[in-house]
Amino acid sequence: MALSRGLRCCQRVFSWIPVLIITSVVLWSYYAYVFELCLFTLTNTLEKVVYLLVFHVCFVMFSWTYWKSIFTPPATPCKKFQLSYSDKQRYEMEERPDAQKQILVEIAKKLPIFTRAQSGAIRFCDRCQVLKPDRCHHCSVCETCVLKMDHHCPWVNNCVGFSNYKFFLLFLSYSMLYCVFIAATVFQYFLKFWSGDLPNRPAKFHVLFLMFVALMFFVSLMFLFGYHCWLVAKNRSTLEAFSAPVFVNGTDRNGFNVGIRKNLQQVFGEDRRLWFIPVFTSQGNGHYFPLKNRSSESQNPLLANEDMWEESDDGSEEGSLVEDQDPSVTIEMEE
């Protein structure tokens, strides 16, 4: 037990290494650009002021979105998806597997669960003791079930999911903007240092490395950002792109695809003025999502009355859901 706790502690410490690497590179780029380039190399005052102003805007937006991606905790299933104390006692005291499955089926009847495991069974996490909402998966690193989990990103040391997916996308976009601005403004001085038109000072090496690092990060970010733009347009997560969600009628990669405009609104919200600001504007609460199939959508009790799942001021959730599950569906234990 002590060894296991020690290993987990070491894992948590080492998991911050990628974040420290990114932070170190960014802090060095700040010093190299602001001091070595703008203050020690540029001679035109107007050019210096414009460069510093635009750079700090890009730097602040990049840092803000990165911070939000790191420290926004993953959204987890609400208590309606968790086994109550009485249900848990009844489930654990029951020795017959079929009877245990029936207990969970009764609980699932009241919940808007439309996705299934690969076997067609309702998804249940035996570690978190929750029936998994649609698009929810258990993260072995965070040791919890995450709503609309996309992936666990080591570069932000956090799960990218419902609570911070918008922040992650903005982080990628502002990172690209940060790299493009640095590369574009450094390029002419890169050529001058390279051709020997400027003195051979320490600033030369900072400018040269700024150019290479900015281009290298931009190329890698461009592919990652393009991939996630495609995922948003299709309303898929990274996990769903590799393993299509399974519904009652079978596998459907486009099961949650309700059109590009509505797909964008699910992530960024309806107010376009807030799309590029790192504040949470995603629609819903991560427990249910509109379906492409209108017939299935009309059967969704949450879509018929979304107010039933609005949380009250004290954090409790009110209302109950009509029973729409097939009682013959079996339960499969999943991690």
Buried (B, 14 or more C-beta within 10 A) or exposed (E): EEEEEEEEEEEEEEBEEBBEEBBEEBEBBBEBBBEBBBEEBBEEEEEBEEBBEEBEBBBEBBBBBBBBBBEBEBBBBBEBBBBEEEBEEBBEEBEEEEEBBBBBBBBBBBBBBBBBBEEEBBBBBEEBBBBBBBBBBBBEBBEBBBBBBBBBBBBBBBBBBBBBBBBBBBBBBBBBBBBBBBBEBBBEBBEBBEEEEBEEEEBBEBBBBBBEBBBEBBEEBBEEBEEBBEBBEBBBBBBBBEEBBBBEEEEBEBBBBBEEEEBBBBBBBEEEEBBEEBEEBBBBBBBBBBBBBEEBBEBBBBBEEBEBBEEEEEEEBEEEBEEBBEEEBBBBBBE
